């Protein structure tokens, strides 16, 4: 086995760190002092498949762990070891006290194992089956993502006394779509010390997302705060006293949004008023089911058995075949999510496809609504949800009102494509051909720019494009507003929220800021309101900042704008003004600009036009330069400038021309200078120029 095959990666944790964590938590680790190299086995036995009963506490490690693939370790002693397991591994009845276990894809039998005080790092859990029946996890810990695609774990009769599940995290929706992550438990002993939010233990079961509650006794339980996403049920005993909003108990099944309804027999069930949004339907028997008044938006449809007695308006039931070539039905309608559906011969001409999301479709339908096509495995047309889809050719299509949010359009052709009202936020347009698009002026909102990833190879002549190294802002008109107020507005527009509100994505906002540096260069910023702007490191050479207001607030080193009417609370907000640190303002017009609270350390200037209305304390404006502490005046022409009482502490004057300058009252302490040109008319007492630099003496 190579290191690449079995190498352990503790995501920055070393085995020593993990063991130290056990000690920190006050958990006992069995002593290794009495362990020989391989008592009961020899070194050569590590290459054997059967290591049952071996004392492996002295086994060598690779990348900090003992690594096993397809081994029988039943009854083995691995106490206190860091272990990486791949493939079919048996650890039934093994001594794993204080061990650190991490898994690759495979099936691991930990039934009746002693994992007291152990740490289980499951990672993504992709392709992993854990048998923990009867295992002793007392004082143990399950950490990180403990299930993903094709993951299952069976805790039947396990001892979970004081086990810490607090660091376990759950799969997002798309992780769960094509698989059935499932947790089984019954007869569990004890109560865990911590569980993730949305989980409880009751009647000997773990109850939370993606658990199998088939045959569970839930009588009288308050489940109102339980996250029941992706659960599977059937034959439920009794009636819970409370259920989460939207979840109903129907004929022994728990039915509601984001449920795993695959392979269930729901024939003739009345779904009146039931919300099935986001639920998974795969091989589900819906023969005779009444769905007319059900909410199906976002339902994930692989296939269903039988034909429902009724459907909501805009929905249709059509015959197709599954991957095994067996006849099945599929439901198609607004906001449905179709995965892997075979469309051969399917008549969808009367279906409402608004908001439909599709993935990996095959075949050619007999008919589609006007304006719709199948392209790159997706249904594409007006109002389609093409979130995160990938395309190479959308030329000539009508995508009016469609969502291409986060879609991958790398080098795609959109020549002649109607993008009226299309959402392109976050789309990757690297190399995309957009010059011939139709309806671009109505894209998202004509009032401001939009943020995309990558640089298109071509755009319409009416668009204006500005890019940083990673992102681009697209302005939808030749006369689009280019001031920071417009950019600030688009950041809010992208988020639909204000800073400080729950869900505001500062990362996306910073993407806008990264492009601001490019947008403002050589632009006319006359009368612009730059309040709250963070322009650290920006190149504003040639910009017109005439009458601009650069006063404002700053949070945590990067400006986060606050709407004038917003009551949002921003942590660590402090009055400090626009940050112009290391900003290049060469040639800019700063007439009447308000700079009183601006941070100007490192600012590069020269050839400035106009006169600012206010300056920070200790700064002066002369010879077209902003002069003050830590200003970068490299190669500046400061001939005959009166520096007055300005502090030049940290100011860079390398190769500056100081001919005839009056520095008699200036503070030169900490000034950085070399290669000075000319001779000042006066210097502070005790200072001189020596070898082209200011020096005392």
C-alpha positions in Angstrom: 0.0 0.0 0.0 1.4 3.4 -1.0 1.4 6.4 1.2 -0.9 8.0 -1.3 -3.4 5.2 -1.0 -3.5 5.1 2.8 -2.1 8.4 3.9 -3.9 9.9 6.8 -4.8 13.6 6.8 -6.1 15.0 10.1 -6.9 18.3 8.3 -4.0 20.0 10.0 -4.1 17.8 13.1 -1.2 15.5 13.9 -1.7 12.2 15.7 0.3 13.7 18.6 -2.1 16.7 18.7 -5.1 14.4 18.7 -3.7 12.3 21.5 -2.9 15.5 23.4 -6.5 16.5 22.9 -7.6 13.3 24.7 -5.3 14.1 27.6 -6.6 17.6 27.7 -10.2 16.2 27.8 -9.2 14.2 30.8 -9.6 10.8 29.0 -7.4 7.9 30.0 -5.2 6.3 27.4 -4.0 2.7 28.0 -0.3 2.4 28.8 1.9 1.3 25.9 4.9 0.6 28.2 4.2 -3.1 28.5 3.5 -3.6 24.8 6.2 -5.5 22.8 6.6 -5.0 19.1 3.8 -7.4 18.1 3.0 -9.7 21.0 1.3 -12.8 19.6 2.3 -11.8 16.0 5.5 -10.9 14.2 6.4 -8.0 12.0 5.8 -10.0 8.9 2.2 -10.6 9.9 1.3 -7.0 9.2 1.2 -8.0 5.5 -1.3 -10.7 6.2 -5.0 -10.2 5.9 -5.9 -11.9 9.2 -4.5 -10.0 12.2 -7.3 -11.1 14.6 -6.2 -11.2 18.2 -2.9 -9.4 17.6 -1.5 -6.9 20.0 -0.6 -4.1 17.5 0.1 -1.2 19.9 3.7 -1.2 18.8 3.0 -1.3 15.1 4.8 1.3 12.9 3.1 4.4 11.7 3.0 6.2 8.3 2.1 9.9 8.4 1.3 9.6 12.1 -1.0 6.6 11.9 -1.2 2.8 11.6 -2.8 2.1 8.2 -4.8 -0.9 7.3 -6.7 -2.0 4.1 -9.1 -5.0 4.0 -7.8 -6.5 7.2 -9.4 -8.8 9.8 -8.5 -7.1 13.1 -11.2 -8.7 15.2 -10.1 -8.8 18.8 -6.9 -7.0 18.1 -5.4 -4.5 20.6 -4.9 -1.1 19.1 -5.4 0.9 22.2 -4.1 4.4 22.1 -3.1 4.3 18.4 -4.0 6.6 15.5 -5.5 4.4 12.8 -6.5 4.9 9.2 -8.8 2.3 7.7 -9.8 1.6 4.1 -11.9 -1.1 2.5 -13.4 -4.1 4.2 -12.1 -4.0 7.8 -13.2 -6.1 10.8 -12.6 -4.6 14.2 -15.3 -6.5 16.1 -14.5 -6.8 19.8 -11.2 -4.9 19.2 -9.6 -2.9 22.0 -9.7 0.6 20.7 -9.6 2.5 24.0 -8.2 6.0 23.5 -7.6 5.3 19.8 -8.1 7.9 17.0 -9.8 6.4 14.1 -10.2 7.8 10.6 -11.8 6.2 7.6 -11.6 6.0 3.8 -14.4 4.4 1.7 -15.3 0.9 2.8 -17.2 -1.2 5.3 -15.9 -1.2 8.8 -17.2 -3.7 11.4 -16.8 -2.2 14.9 -19.5 -4.3 16.5 -18.9 -4.8 20.2 -15.6 -2.9 20.0 -14.3 -1.1 23.0 -13.9 2.5 21.8 -14.0 4.1 25.3 -12.4 7.6 25.3 -11.7 7.2 21.5 -12.0 9.8 18.8 -13.7 8.9 15.6 -12.9 11.3 12.7 -15.3 10.2 9.9 -14.4 13.0 7.5 -16.9 13.2 4.5 -18.2 9.7 5.2 -18.5 9.2 1.4 -18.9 5.5 0.6 -18.6 4.4 4.2 -20.6 1.9 6.2 -19.9 1.7 10.0 -21.3 -1.2 12.0 -21.2 0.0 15.6 -23.7 -2.5 17.0 -23.0 -3.1 20.6 -19.9 -0.9 20.5 -18.9 0.9 23.7 -18.4 4.6 23.0 -18.5 5.7 26.6 -16.7 9.1 26.9 -15.8 8.9 23.2 -16.1 11.6 20.6 -17.4 11.6 17.0 -16.0 14.6 15.1 -16.3 16.4 11.8 -18.7 15.3 9.0 -20.0 12.0 10.2 -21.9 11.1 7.1 -21.9 12.0 3.4 -22.8 10.2 0.2 -23.6 6.5 0.6 -22.9 6.6 4.3 -24.6 4.5 6.9 -24.0 3.8 10.6 -25.7 1.4 12.9 -25.7 2.2 16.6 -28.1 -0.6 17.6 -27.4 -1.5 21.3 -24.3 0.8 21.4 -23.3 2.3 24.7 -23.2 6.1 24.1 -22.9 7.1 27.8 -21.3 10.6 27.9 -20.3 10.4 24.3 -19.6 13.7 22.7 -21.3 14.2 19.3 -21.2 18.0 19.5 -18.6 18.4 16.8 -20.5 16.2 14.3 -21.9 18.1 11.3 -24.6 17.2 8.9 -24.7 16.9 5.1 -26.2 19.7 3.0 -29.0 19.1 0.7 -27.0 18.4 -2.4 -24.8 15.9 -0.5 -27.8 13.9 0.3 -29.6 14.0 -3.1 -28.3 10.9 -4.8 -27.8 8.8 -1.8 -29.5 7.7 1.4 -27.3 8.7 4.3 -28.9 6.7 7.1 -28.4 6.4 10.8 -29.9 3.4 12.5 -30.3 3.0 16.2 -32.4 1.1 18.8 -31.7 -0.2 22.2 -28.9 2.3 22.7 -27.5 2.5 26.3 -27.0 5.7 28.1 -27.2 9.3 26.9 -24.5 11.2 25.0 -23.0 14.2 26.7 -23.6 16.5 23.6 -25.6 16.2 20.4 -25.7 18.5 17.4 -28.6 21.0 17.2 -31.8 19.3 16.1 -31.0 15.9 17.7 -32.4 14.1 20.7 -32.2 10.7 22.3 -35.5 9.0 23.3 -36.7 5.5 23.8 -33.3 4.1 23.1 -32.9 5.9 19.7 -31.0 8.7 18.2 -33.5 11.0 16.5 -32.4 13.6 14.0 -31.7 14.2 10.3 -31.2 11.1 8.1 -32.2 8.6 10.7 -34.2 5.5 10.1 -37.3 5.7 12.2 -39.0 2.6 10.7 -41.0 0.9 13.5 -40.0 3.5 16.1 -42.1 4.1 19.1 -42.7 7.8 19.1 -45.8 7.9 21.3 -46.1 11.1 23.3 -42.6 12.4 22.3 -42.2 16.2 21.7 -40.3 16.3 18.4 -41.0 19.9 17.7 -37.4 21.0 17.9 -36.0 17.9 16.0 -34.5 18.4 12.6 -36.3 15.7 10.6 -34.7 16.3 7.2 -34.1 13.2 5.1 -35.5 10.8 7.7 -37.0 7.6 6.6 -40.0 6.1 8.3 -42.9 3.6 8.2 -44.8 1.6 10.8 -44.3 4.3 13.4 -45.8 3.3 16.7 -48.0 5.8 18.6 -48.5 9.5 18.1 -45.9 12.1 19.0 -47.3 14.9 21.2 -45.7 17.5 18.9 -44.0 17.5 15.4 -41.9 20.0 13.6 -43.8 22.6 11.5 -44.8 21.0 8.2 -44.4 17.4 9.3 -47.5 15.1 9.5 -48.0 11.5 10.6 -50.0 9.8 7.9 -50.6 6.0 8.0 -47.5 5.4 10.1 -45.3 7.6 7.9 -43.7 10.9 8.9 -44.3 13.1 5.8 -43.1 16.6 5.3 -40.5 18.8 3.6 -37.0 17.4 2.9 -38.0 13.8 3.7 -36.5 10.6 2.3 -39.6 9.0 0.7 -37.7 6.6 -1.5 -39.1 3.1 -1.9 -42.1 3.8 0.4 -45.6 2.5 -0.4 -47.7 5.6 -0.2 -50.5 4.4 -2.5 -53.9 6.1 -2.1 -52.5 8.5 0.5 -54.2 11.9 0.7 -51.5 14.6 0.7 -54.0 17.5 1.0 -52.1 20.5 2.4 -48.8 18.5 2.8 -45.5 20.2 2.0 -43.2 17.8 0.1 -40.8 20.5 -0.9 -37.3 19.2 -1.3 -38.3 15.6 -0.5 -36.7 12.7 -2.3 -39.0 10.4 -4.4 -37.3 7.4 -5.8 -39.2 4.2 -6.6 -42.0 5.6 -4.4 -45.4 4.0 -4.9 -47.9 6.9 -5.5 -50.6 4.9 -7.2 -53.9 6.6 -6.5 -52.3 9.2 -4.2 -54.1 12.6 -4.1 -51.5 15.3 -4.7 -53.7 18.1 -6.1 -53.4 20.2 -3.0 -49.8 19.2 -2.0 -46.8 21.5 -2.3 -44.3 19.9 -4.6 -41.9 22.8 -5.2 -38.3 21.6 -5.0 -39.2 17.9 -4.8 -36.4 15.7 -6.0 -37.8 13.2 -8.5 -35.9 10.2 -9.7 -38.9 8.0 -10.4 -42.2 6.9 -8.9 -44.4 3.9 -9.1 -48.0 4.1 -10.2 -50.0 7.1 -11.3 -51.4 9.6 -8.7 -55.1 10.2 -8.8 -54.5 14.0 -8.9 -51.7 16.5 -9.3 -51.3 20.3 -8.8 -51.9 22.6 -11.7 -49.0 22.6 -14.2 -47.8 19.1 -13.2 -47.9 16.0 -15.4 -47.1 12.3 -14.9 -45.2 10.6 -17.7 -44.0 7.1 -18.4 -40.2 6.4 -18.7 -37.7 3.8 -17.7 -35.2 3.7 -14.9 -31.5 2.8 -15.0 -32.5 -0.9 -14.9 -34.7 -0.4 -18.0 -37.8 -1.1 -15.9 -40.9 1.0 -16.6 -41.5 3.8 -14.1 -43.3 7.1 -13.9 -41.9 10.6 -13.3 -43.7 13.7 -12.2 -42.8 17.0 -14.0 -43.9 20.4 -13.0 -42.8 23.9 -11.7 -39.8 24.0 -9.5 -39.2 20.2 -9.7 -35.7 18.8 -9.5 -35.2 16.0 -12.1 -32.1 13.9 -11.8 -31.0 11.3 -14.4 -34.4 11.2 -16.0 -34.8 9.5 -19.4 -36.8 11.8 -21.6 -37.2 9.6 -24.7 -40.6 10.1 -26.3 -41.9 12.1 -23.4 -44.5 14.7 -24.2 -44.0 17.7 -21.9 -45.6 20.3 -24.1 -48.3 21.1 -21.4 -46.1 20.9 -18.4 -45.2 24.1 -16.5 -41.4 24.1 -16.4 -40.9 27.4 -14.6 -38.1 27.1 -12.0 -37.4 23.4 -13.0 -33.9 22.3 -12.1 -32.4 19.3 -14.0 -29.3 17.3 -13.9 -27.9 14.5 -16.1 -31.0 14.1 -18.3 -30.8 11.7 -21.3 -32.8 11.1 -24.4 -35.0 13.3 -26.6 -38.5 14.2 -25.6 -41.3 14.1 -28.1 -42.4 17.6 -27.3 -41.5 20.5 -25.0 -43.1 23.9 -24.3 -42.3 26.6 -26.8 -38.8 28.0 -26.2 -37.5 25.0 -24.4 -34.7 22.6 -25.4 -32.5 19.9 -23.8 -28.9 21.2 -23.6 -25.9 19.5 -21.9 -28.2 17.3 -19.9 -30.5 20.1 -18.7 -33.9 21.5 -19.6 -33.2 25.0 -20.7 -35.8 27.7 -21.3 -37.5 30.8 -19.9 -37.5 30.7 -16.1 -35.4 27.6 -15.8 -33.3 27.1 -12.7 -29.8 26.4 -14.0 -28.1 26.8 -10.6 -24.5 25.5 -10.8 -25.2 23.9 -14.2 -22.4 23.7 -16.8 -22.9 24.6 -20.4 -20.8 25.0 -23.5 -23.4 26.3 -25.9 -26.5 28.4 -25.1 -26.4 30.3 -28.4 -29.8 31.6 -29.6 -31.9 30.4 -26.7 -34.6 32.4 -24.9 -33.6 32.3 -21.2 -35.9 35.1 -20.2 -36.2 35.1 -16.4 -33.9 32.1 -16.0 -31.4 31.7 -13.1 -27.8 31.0 -14.1 -26.6 31.8 -10.6 -23.2 30.1 -10.0 -23.5 28.4 -13.4 -20.3 27.3 -15.2 -20.3 29.1 -18.5 -16.6 28.8 -19.1 -15.9 29.4 -22.8 -19.6 29.0 -23.6 -21.2 30.7 -26.6 -24.3 32.9 -25.8 -24.4 34.6 -29.2 -28.0 35.7 -29.8 -29.2 34.4 -26.3 -32.0 36.3 -24.7 -30.8 37.1 -21.2 -33.7 39.5 -20.3 -34.2 39.3 -16.5 -31.6 36.5 -16.2 -29.8 36.1 -12.9 -26.0 35.8 -13.5 -24.7 36.4 -10.0 -21.6 34.3 -9.3 -21.6 32.7 -12.7 -18.2 31.7 -14.2 -18.0 33.6 -17.4 -14.3 32.9 -18.1 -13.8 33.1 -21.9 -17.6 33.2 -22.5 -18.8 34.8 -25.7 -21.4 37.4 -24.7 -21.1 40.0 -27.5 -24.3 38.9 -29.2 -26.7 38.5 -26.3 -30.2 40.0 -26.5 -31.9 41.9 -23.7 -28.7 42.6 -21.8 -29.9 46.0 -20.7 -32.6 44.3 -18.6 -30.2 41.9 -17.0 -31.0 41.6 -13.3 -31.4 45.3 -12.7 -30.5 48.2 -14.9 -29.7 50.3 -11.9 -26.4 48.8 -11.0 -23.6 46.4 -11.9 -23.5 42.6 -11.3 -20.6 40.5 -10.0 -19.5 37.4 -11.9 -16.5 35.1 -11.7 -13.8 35.2 -14.4 -13.5 37.4 -17.5 -15.7 36.9 -20.5 -13.9 36.8 -23.9 -16.5 39.3 -25.4 -19.4 41.5 -24.2 -21.9 43.7 -25.9 -20.8 47.2 -26.8 -23.3 48.7 -24.4 -21.8 46.9 -21.4 -18.8 48.1 -19.4 -16.6 45.5 -17.8 -14.1 45.9 -14.9 -12.2 42.9 -13.5 -9.9 42.1 -10.7 -7.7 39.0 -10.8 -10.6 36.8 -9.9 -13.9 38.6 -10.4 -15.6 41.1 -12.8 -18.3 43.7 -12.4 -20.5 44.1 -15.4 -22.2 47.5 -15.9 -25.2 47.4 -18.1 -24.8 50.6 -20.0 -22.3 53.1 -21.3 -23.4 55.7 -18.9 -23.6 53.4 -15.8 -22.9 55.1 -12.5 -19.4 54.4 -11.5 -19.2 55.8 -8.0 -18.8 53.8 -4.8 -22.5 54.5 -3.9 -23.5 52.4 -6.9 -21.0 49.7 -6.0 -22.2 49.7 -2.4 -25.8 49.4 -3.6 -25.0 46.4 -5.8 -23.3 44.6 -2.9 -26.6 45.0 -0.9 -28.6 44.0 -4.0 -26.5 40.8 -4.4 -27.0 39.9 -0.8 -30.6 41.1 -0.4 -29.5 42.1 3.1 -27.7 44.8 5.0 -24.4 44.4 6.9 -24.9 43.0 10.4 -28.0 41.2 9.3 -28.1 37.4 9.5 -26.8 35.8 6.4 -24.9 38.7 5.0 -21.9 37.3 3.0 -18.9 39.5 3.7 -16.9 37.3 1.3 -19.1 38.2 -1.7 -19.0 41.9 -0.6 -15.2 41.8 -0.6 -15.3 40.5 -4.1 -17.1 43.7 -5.1 -14.4 45.7 -3.2 -11.6 43.9 -5.0 -13.0 45.2 -8.3 -13.6 48.7 -7.0 -9.9 49.2 -7.2 -10.0 48.7 -10.9 -13.3 50.5 -11.5 -12.2 53.7 -9.9 -9.0 54.1 -11.9 -9.2 57.0 -14.3 -12.9 57.4 -13.6 -14.7 60.7 -13.0 -15.8 60.6 -9.3 -17.0 64.2 -9.2 -19.3 64.7 -6.2 -19.1 61.0 -5.4 -20.0 59.8 -1.9 -17.2 57.5 -0.9 -18.4 57.2 2.7 -17.3 54.0 4.4 -15.1 53.0 1.4 -12.1 50.7 2.0 -9.7 51.5 -0.8 -6.7 49.9 0.8 -4.1 49.2 -1.9 -6.3 50.6 -4.7 -4.9 52.3 -7.8 -6.9 55.5 -8.3 -4.4 57.1 -10.7 -6.1 59.7 -12.8 -9.5 59.5 -11.0 -11.6 62.5 -10.4 -12.5 62.7 -6.8 -13.7 66.2 -6.9 -16.0 67.1 -4.0 -16.0 63.4 -2.9 -16.8 62.6 0.7 -14.3 60.2 2.1 -15.4 60.3 5.7 -17.1 57.3 7.1 -17.0 54.2 9.3 -14.8 51.1 9.2 -15.2 47.7 10.8 -12.4 45.3 11.5 -9.9 46.7 8.9 -12.3 46.5 6.0 -15.1 48.9 5.4 -18.6 47.6 5.5 -21.1 50.2 4.3 -24.2 50.9 6.4 -27.3 52.1 4.7 -28.3 55.6 5.9 -31.6 54.2 7.2 -30.3 50.9 8.5 -30.3 50.0 12.2 -28.0 47.1 11.6 -25.4 46.6 14.3 -21.9 46.0 13.1 -19.3 44.6 15.5 -16.2 46.7 16.2 -17.4 49.7 14.1 -15.2 52.6 14.8 -15.0 56.1 13.5 -11.9 56.2 11.3 -12.9 57.2 7.8 -12.2 55.7 4.4 -9.1 53.6 4.3 -6.8 54.8 1.6 -3.8 52.8 2.9 -1.2 52.3 0.2 -3.7 53.7 -2.3 -2.3 55.3 -5.5 -4.0 58.6 -6.2 -1.5 60.0 -8.7 -3.1 62.5 -11.1 -6.5 62.4 -9.3 -8.8 65.4 -8.9 -9.4 65.7 -5.2 -11.0 69.2 -5.3 -13.2 69.7 -2.2 -12.7 66.0 -1.1 -13.4 65.5 2.6 -10.4 63.6 4.0 -10.5 64.6 7.6 -11.1 61.0 8.9 -9.4 59.2 6.0 -6.5 56.8 6.7 -3.7 57.9 4.4 -0.7 55.8 5.6 1.2 54.7 2.5 -0.8 56.8 0.1 0.9 57.5 -3.2 0.2 60.9 -4.7 1.6 63.4 -7.1 0.1 65.6 -9.8 -3.1 65.9 -7.8 -5.6 68.5 -9.0 -7.8 70.8 -7.0 -7.7 71.4 -3.2 -9.3 69.0 -0.6 -11.8 70.5 1.7 -10.4 68.8 4.8 -7.3 66.8 5.7 -6.4 64.5 8.7 -4.6 66.3 11.6 -0.9 66.6 10.9 -1.2 66.4 7.1 -0.7 69.1 4.4 -1.4 69.3 0.7 1.3 70.9 -1.4 2.9 70.5 -4.9 0.0 68.2 -5.9 0.9 65.7 -3.0 -0.6 64.6 0.2 2.1 64.9 2.8 2.1 63.4 6.3 3.2 60.5 8.4 4.0 57.3 6.5 3.0 58.9 3.1 4.8 57.3 0.2 6.5 60.3 -1.6 9.0 58.3 -3.6 10.4 60.4 -6.5 8.0 63.2 -5.6 8.8 66.7 -6.8 8.7 68.8 -3.5 10.6 71.8 -4.8 10.1 74.8 -2.5 7.4 73.1 -0.5 6.9 74.5 3.0 6.5 71.4 5.2 5.5 73.6 8.2 5.2 71.5 11.4 4.4 68.2 9.6 5.6 65.0 11.1 7.4 62.8 8.6 7.7 59.8 10.8 7.7 56.8 8.6 7.3 59.0 5.4 9.2 57.6 2.4 11.1 60.4 0.6 13.4 58.1 -1.5 14.7 60.0 -4.6 12.4 62.9 -3.8 13.4 66.4 -5.1 13.6 68.7 -2.0 15.3 71.6 -3.7 14.5 74.9 -1.8 12.0 73.1 0.6 11.5 74.6 4.0 11.8 71.8 6.6 12.9 74.0 9.5 9.8 73.2 11.6 9.1 69.7 10.3 9.8 66.5 12.4 12.2 64.2 10.5 12.2 61.5 13.2 11.7 58.2 11.5 11.8 59.6 8.0 12.9 57.1 5.3 15.2 58.8 2.7 17.9 57.9 0.2 18.9 59.4 -3.1 17.5 62.8 -2.2 17.7 65.4 -5.0 18.7 69.0 -4.3 19.2 71.0 -1.2 16.4 72.3 1.1 16.4 76.0 2.0 16.4 75.0 5.7 16.4 71.9 8.0 15.4 71.4 11.6 18.1 72.1 14.1 20.6 69.3 14.4 19.8 67.7 11.0 21.7 67.6 7.7 21.8 65.8 4.4 24.5 63.2 4.2 25.1 61.0 1.2 21.6 61.8 -0.1 19.8 61.0 3.1 18.5 63.0 6.1 20.8 62.5 9.1 21.4 63.9 12.5 24.6 65.8 13.3 
